Amino acid sequence: MSDLRDLYQEVIFDHNRHPRNFGKLEGANRHAVGHNPLCGDRLTLYLKVENELISDVRFEGMGCAISTASASLMTERLKGMKVADAETLFGRFHDLLTNAATDDDTASLGKLTVLLGVREYPARVKCATLAWHTLHAALANQDHAVTTE
Amino acid sequence: MSTPKERIEITAPAGLDAVRLRADFPILNQTVHGRPLVYLDNAATTQKPRQVIEAIEHYYSADNANIHRGVHTLSQRATDAYEGAREKVRRFINAADLREIVFVRGATEGINLVAQSYGRNRFKAGDEILISAMEHHSNIVPWQMLCEQTGALLKVAPINDAGELILDEFHKLLSPRTKLVGVVHISNALGTINPVQEIIAAAHAVGAVVLLDGAQAVAHAAVDVRALNCDFYVFSSHKLYGPTGSGVLYGKRELLEAMPPYQGGGDMIRMVSFAKTEYNSLPYKFEAGTPHIAGGIGLGAAIDYVTAVGLDAIAQYEDHLLRYATEQALQVPGLRLIGTARDKAAILSFVLGRIHPHDIGTILDHEGVAIRTGHHCAMPVMDYFNVPATARASLALYNTRDDVDRLIAALHKVNEVFG
């Protein structure tokens, strides 16, 4: 039996209660809307990209603890990151969460490893990846809403 | 001829003995995350009693054959069992005529059949279809598709903060332009029991036909389509303790007679040549291809089961349990009920403080309590109440006060975890 605390770690509660970089970003030049039709979660991600560098990022929306914390942690991590590196991180994070990558080399995720608990909860994986799919869409400058489906 | 022996041995003296009935449902006898399962997701699908499971097993182990065509013994038995189930359905909803009972895959297919077969050749620009704001997507989307095809207009009667249909507004939206009214009998997202008798009378007064979505209703209240005088009634077997993939469309005979087939294929024809095909009579005209025979037979067994328990006893028992659950739930700090209609059945939809329903669902699952979280395929209802989703506990005849107590304890745990 998996422990609930593996899913709901303190860091997740903290970011759920006090999401970082929450709200609209003035001067954003990329944005995308992500939607998880399964649970109705919807978030908007704003990015300011200059010279292939993410200089600022914010998000707003309503979601569960996992999706809110994941979005909050993601924005923290992305600031100052090169676009190409962000895409690589998205791929790595996604693969580890969906068990496409089975190795235990999770060091590259840093603080994001707190989200790996969702692997034991297949129904909740999409909660954790919603913000990241939205990031992917925003970087590709897709205007239409992306979904986790 | 081999027939399954009479397996229904339930007597319902005074009221209903949920603890005893529970023993009929093998799936309930298990632990989830180390705790005895409390199954409160009955509005999504009900569990199946052994009487239903055995009827399906008996069909496949003794009688399996294709129906309506073989001269051999098994085919005759299969046909008798399947047509016997149709007669059980007829009696169950008190339809006048066996030909009015069309087997479909479920309530959704029944609505699509009516939209396409009844509406498509009849409706035109300027016609209106009236539904309510509490409909399941299955009673919204088929009408939207029909409107796109015909130019008809979809009108939506609003609901109030209790989750009740606003009858004044409903009456105002009715006009001679209204050709069809499609309304849910009992709302899956809110539990609201709609005043269908008044709705039907008002619709008929302007010349509209009425389709009732009975997916949630049939397991919780006795349904009499003749007393209701509805034109179409649909329901699914799997929300009535029967198997998935089978369901029923009831339609008044004169309406069904005038409707073209929904799909073409085997069984729905009387004579086929390349020059001309003559369609079969009712209800077979609407039943192209080999149907879900075991599903129909399983539905028949489920009807035997709930009939033996007694629909009135079920309704009364669930009403008591719902009152108890409502009282208890309101003691949970931060809990807000979504759907507080005066006439309400078996469903407790709620939000808990700022805690997202998905988080509630995961923690409850850890406590062995299965509920549904999400939009319940009723996104417009979520929009009305301005919530992305709700948590929903839905009751069935095998649920007990203990189940409710376990739910409430688990909700306290959610508050504790997120405190």
HADDOCK unambig.tbl for C-alpha pairs under 7 A between the chains (distance, minus, plus):
assign (segid A and resid 1 and name CA) (segid B and resid 33 and name CA) 6.02 0.50 0.50
assign (segid A and resid 38 and name CA) (segid B and resid 374 and name CA) 6.58 0.50 0.50
assign (segid A and resid 39 and name CA) (segid B and resid 374 and name CA) 4.58 0.50 0.50
assign (segid A and resid 39 and name CA) (segid B and resid 375 and name CA) 6.36 0.50 0.50
assign (segid A and resid 39 and name CA) (segid B and resid 389 and name CA) 6.28 0.50 0.50
assign (segid A and resid 40 and name CA) (segid B and resid 374 and name CA) 6.80 0.50 0.50
assign (segid A and resid 40 and name CA) (segid B and resid 375 and name CA) 6.65 0.50 0.50
assign (segid A and resid 40 and name CA) (segid B and resid 388 and name CA) 5.06 0.50 0.50
assign (segid A and resid 40 and name CA) (segid B and resid 389 and name CA) 6.20 0.50 0.50
assign (segid A and resid 41 and name CA) (segid B and resid 388 and name CA) 6.46 0.50 0.50
assign (segid A and resid 63 and name CA) (segid B and resid 356 and name CA) 6.72 0.50 0.50
assign (segid A and resid 64 and name CA) (segid B and resid 356 and name CA) 4.72 0.50 0.50
assign (segid A and resid 64 and name CA) (segid B and resid 358 and name CA) 6.25 0.50 0.50
assign (segid A and resid 64 and name CA) (segid B and resid 359 and name CA) 6.24 0.50 0.50
assign (segid A and resid 65 and name CA) (segid B and resid 356 and name CA) 6.91 0.50 0.50
assign (segid A and resid 65 and name CA) (segid B and resid 359 and name CA) 6.69 0.50 0.50
